[in-house]
Amino acid sequence: MLLEVKARILIVDDEAGSGYALKLLLELDGYEVIIAADGDEAFTLAVAEPPDFIITDICMPKVSGLDLIRQLKAQPALSPVPIIVISSAQFDDLRQARELGAVAALSKPIEYEALLGYLGVKSSLWRRAGQGGTENALSG
């Protein structure tokens, strides 16, 4: 029996260990996950194949998480994709992420159940709004 993929998530984190730990947890919960090491790589991946969600850090080399949010929100095809920020950055950076369009800004270390809550709520709302991107996306 094949597991149905809940959604496709792009994780953006320059700390490989953090990104891969979160990837493993999300895959065990039925999500398809891809990883980018910085905002530049994330933008390229998102343009090539838009994800259903983006989870990003703020403090990264090349293109920061805040700059990534600005770039994504400027693209009509990517603007509706929910972005969740997970970072050890200062409160002002987390607040700015929300102002730029992130649906949530969580401080590290995060509670995994809280993250799943955001994914579930946004998935449900996005599906009802008819904005699902791929055939298998947002089905769970």
Secondary structure, DSSP 8 states (H G I E B T S, - for coil): -------EEEEE-S-HHHHHHHHHHHHHTT-EEEEESSHHHHHHHHHHS--SEEEE-SS-SSS-HHHHHHHHHTSTTTTTS-EEEEE-S-HHHHHHHHHHT-SEEEESS--HHHHHHHHHHHHHHHHHTT---STTTT--
